[in-house]
Amino acid sequence: MGIFKNRRLSPGDLSLSFGAIAFPIHVWAIINILAIFPAWLLRLTIWELAGAISYPLVDALLESCILWIGLVGLSYVLPKKWLADKFVTLSSALVWLLAAWAALVQFIYVQILQWEPQQVLPGLLLVAISFGLVTWLVQRYGRLEGLIRRLTQGLAVLTYFYLIFDLLGLAVVIIRNLKG
């Protein structure tokens, strides 16, 4: 157990990293909610509308928690120099990159479905190279690390505001499911 003793992440770093992870996930959930909101507004009651908005928010919260737990676990498993030393900065940058790739995939989803198997491999290779490049850039350049950390701290306030809505959404989901 001595190997994990000096890998403890501070509560502040854990909080900041969760905020950085939750931010792009919530932004994307809100964009998707707003895309269909006008149609919902015309045909749903207020209670149904609250439920329709609550489910994506609760899903975003669950997705954020799973990703955060996975990254915290990786910080304990991987060598300290790879992730634990710059946990907030590196986890933020990697999750933002993952969110950008996920958004791109959602935009070109129909085209991706038509790809042949030999076309998928270069795409996956490009994603892997981009993750490696971002990791190297964050590890190499201290100014980039500082910029990402400041951005993460600035977005944390907004992210915790989203979490209030997540908890309200969770309450709506629980009430709707108990009510039947």
C-alpha positions in Angstrom: 0.0 0.0 0.0 3.0 2.3 0.3 2.9 2.8 -3.5 -0.4 4.7 -3.2 0.6 6.8 -0.2 2.4 9.5 -2.1 -0.1 9.6 -5.0 -2.9 11.3 -3.1 -4.7 14.0 -5.0 -5.7 17.0 -3.0 -9.4 17.7 -2.5 -9.0 20.9 -4.5 -7.5 19.1 -7.5 -10.2 16.4 -7.3 -12.9 19.1 -7.3 -11.3 21.1 -10.1 -10.9 18.0 -12.2 -14.5 17.0 -11.7 -15.6 20.5 -12.8 -13.4 20.3 -15.9 -14.7 16.9 -16.8 -18.4 17.8 -16.2 -18.3 21.1 -18.1 -18.1 19.9 -21.7 -20.4 17.0 -21.0 -23.0 19.4 -19.6 -22.6 21.9 -22.4 -23.2 19.2 -25.0 -26.2 18.0 -23.1 -27.7 21.5 -22.9 -27.0 22.1 -26.6 -28.9 18.9 -27.4 -31.8 19.8 -25.0 -32.1 23.3 -26.6 -32.1 21.7 -30.1 -35.3 19.9 -29.4 -36.8 22.2 -26.8 -39.1 24.2 -29.2 -40.8 20.9 -30.3 -41.2 19.8 -26.6 -42.6 23.2 -25.7 -45.4 22.8 -28.2 -46.6 19.4 -27.1 -45.6 18.7 -23.5 -47.1 19.8 -20.2 -44.8 21.6 -17.7 -44.3 18.4 -15.7 -43.5 16.3 -18.8 -41.1 19.1 -20.0 -39.4 19.0 -16.6 -39.0 15.3 -17.0 -37.7 15.5 -20.6 -35.1 18.0 -19.5 -34.2 16.2 -16.3 -33.2 12.9 -17.9 -30.4 14.3 -20.1 -29.1 16.3 -17.1 -29.0 13.3 -14.9 -27.3 11.3 -17.7 -24.7 14.1 -18.0 -24.1 13.9 -14.2 -23.7 10.1 -14.3 -21.4 10.3 -17.3 -19.3 12.9 -15.6 -19.0 10.8 -12.4 -18.0 7.7 -14.4 -15.4 9.5 -16.4 -14.0 11.3 -13.3 -13.8 8.0 -11.3 -12.0 6.4 -14.2 -9.4 9.2 -14.5 -8.8 9.2 -10.7 -8.3 5.5 -10.9 -5.9 5.9 -13.8 -3.9 8.4 -11.8 -3.3 5.7 -9.2 -2.4 3.0 -11.7 -0.3 4.9 -14.2 3.2 6.1 -13.3 3.0 9.3 -11.2 4.8 11.3 -13.9 2.2 10.5 -16.5 -1.0 11.7 -14.9 -0.9 12.3 -11.1 1.7 15.1 -11.2 -0.4 17.3 -13.5 -3.8 15.7 -12.8 -6.1 18.7 -13.2 -4.4 20.0 -16.3 -4.0 16.7 -18.1 -7.4 15.3 -17.2 -9.0 18.6 -18.3 -7.2 18.7 -21.6 -7.9 15.1 -22.4 -11.6 15.3 -21.5 -12.0 18.5 -23.6 -10.3 16.7 -26.5 -12.5 13.7 -26.0 -15.6 16.0 -26.0 -14.4 17.6 -29.3 -14.0 14.2 -30.9 -17.4 13.1 -29.6 -19.1 16.2 -31.0 -17.4 15.6 -34.4 -18.6 12.0 -34.4 -22.1 13.1 -33.6 -22.1 15.6 -36.5 -20.8 13.1 -39.0 -22.5 10.0 -37.6 -24.3 9.0 -40.8 -21.1 9.2 -42.8 -19.2 7.1 -40.2 -21.9 4.4 -40.4 -21.1 4.1 -44.1 -17.4 3.6 -43.5 -15.7 0.3 -44.4 -13.7 -1.3 -41.6 -10.4 -0.2 -43.2 -11.5 3.4 -43.0 -12.2 3.2 -39.3 -8.6 2.3 -38.3 -7.1 5.6 -39.6 -9.7 7.6 -37.7 -9.0 5.7 -34.5 -5.2 6.2 -35.1 -5.8 10.0 -35.6 -7.7 10.1 -32.3 -4.9 8.2 -30.5 -2.2 10.5 -32.0 -4.2 13.6 -30.9 -4.4 12.3 -27.3 -0.7 11.5 -27.3 0.1 15.0 -28.7 -2.0 16.8 -26.1 -0.5 14.7 -23.3 3.0 15.6 -24.6 2.2 19.3 -25.0 0.8 19.6 -21.5 3.8 17.7 -20.0 6.3 19.7 -22.0 5.0 23.3 -21.8 4.4 24.9 -18.4 2.7 27.9 -19.8 0.1 25.7 -21.5 -0.4 23.9 -18.2 -0.9 27.3 -16.4 -3.4 28.4 -19.1 -5.4 25.2 -18.8 -5.4 25.3 -15.0 -6.7 29.0 -15.0 -9.4 28.1 -17.6 -10.4 25.1 -15.4 -10.7 27.3 -12.4 -12.8 29.8 -14.2 -15.2 27.2 -15.6 -15.5 25.5 -12.2 -18.1 28.1 -11.0 -20.3 27.6 -14.0 -20.0 23.8 -13.7 -21.1 23.8 -10.1 -24.1 25.9 -11.2 -24.9 23.1 -13.7 -24.7 20.6 -10.8 -27.5 22.4 -9.0 -29.7 21.8 -12.0 -28.5 18.1 -12.1 -29.6 17.6 -8.5 -33.0 19.3 -9.3 -33.2 17.0 -12.3 -32.4 14.0 -10.2 -35.2 14.9 -7.8 -37.6 15.2 -10.7 -36.6 11.8 -12.1 -37.0 10.2 -8.7 -40.4 11.8 -8.1 -41.6 10.8 -11.7 -40.4 7.2 -11.2 -41.9 6.9 -7.7 -45.2 8.5 -8.8 -45.4 6.0 -11.7 
